[in-house]
């Protein structure tokens, strides 16, 4: 599965979120990388929707079907 950041999250918080590839398991915690390109402090609240999971085929690009939201 691939986590793709939402445009709304990026625009609201003025941060960048890296796309990540994960294997979903029982854990509800998925680490994400967030980059703040500005000088102002940005505080992200637990549970903020950072992106959506999409199915990935082996070695291919992003598949169109989304599976659900992810939180920061």
C-alpha positions as CSV (number, residue, x, y, z in Angstrom):
1,X,0.0,0.0,0.0
2,X,1.2,3.5,-0.7
3,X,0.3,6.6,1.4
4,X,-0.2,9.6,-0.8
5,X,-0.7,13.0,1.0
6,X,-3.9,15.0,0.6
7,X,-3.7,18.4,-1.0
8,X,-5.9,19.8,1.8
9,X,-3.5,18.7,4.5
10,X,-0.6,20.3,2.7
11,X,-2.4,23.5,2.1
12,X,-3.8,23.8,5.6
13,X,-0.6,23.1,7.5
14,X,1.9,24.4,5.0
15,X,4.1,21.3,5.3
16,X,5.1,18.6,2.8
17,X,4.5,14.9,3.4
18,X,6.6,12.2,1.7
19,X,4.8,9.3,-0.1
20,X,5.6,6.1,1.7
21,X,5.1,2.4,0.9
22,X,4.0,0.2,3.8
23,X,2.8,-3.3,4.4
24,X,-0.4,-2.9,6.5
25,X,-0.5,-5.1,9.6
26,X,-2.4,-4.9,12.9
27,X,-0.5,-1.8,14.0
28,X,-2.5,1.5,13.8
29,X,0.7,3.6,13.9
30,X,2.4,4.4,10.6
31,X,5.4,6.7,10.7
32,X,5.4,9.5,8.1
33,X,7.9,12.1,7.2
34,X,6.8,15.7,7.4
35,X,8.9,18.6,6.1
36,X,8.3,22.2,7.2
37,X,9.8,24.4,4.5
38,X,8.9,27.6,6.4
39,X,10.3,29.3,9.5
40,X,7.1,29.2,11.5
41,X,6.5,26.4,14.0
42,X,3.8,24.0,12.8
43,X,1.9,21.8,15.3
44,X,0.1,18.8,13.9
45,X,-2.6,17.2,16.0
46,X,-2.9,13.5,16.5
47,X,-5.6,12.1,14.2
48,X,-5.2,14.7,11.4
49,X,-5.8,13.1,8.1
50,X,-2.4,13.3,6.2
51,X,-3.2,11.1,3.2
52,X,-4.9,8.1,1.6
53,X,-3.8,4.6,1.1
54,X,-3.8,3.2,-2.4
55,X,-3.2,-0.3,-3.7
56,X,0.2,-0.9,-5.5
57,X,1.0,-3.4,-8.1
58,X,4.5,-4.9,-7.9
59,X,7.0,-2.3,-9.3
60,X,4.3,-0.2,-10.9
61,X,3.1,3.3,-10.3
62,X,0.1,4.4,-8.3
63,X,-3.2,2.4,-8.7
64,X,-6.4,4.5,-8.9
65,X,-8.3,2.7,-6.0
66,X,-8.0,4.4,-2.6
67,X,-8.5,2.3,0.5
68,X,-8.8,4.8,3.4
69,X,-7.4,7.7,5.3
70,X,-4.3,7.9,7.4
71,X,-3.6,10.1,10.4
72,X,-0.6,12.2,11.3
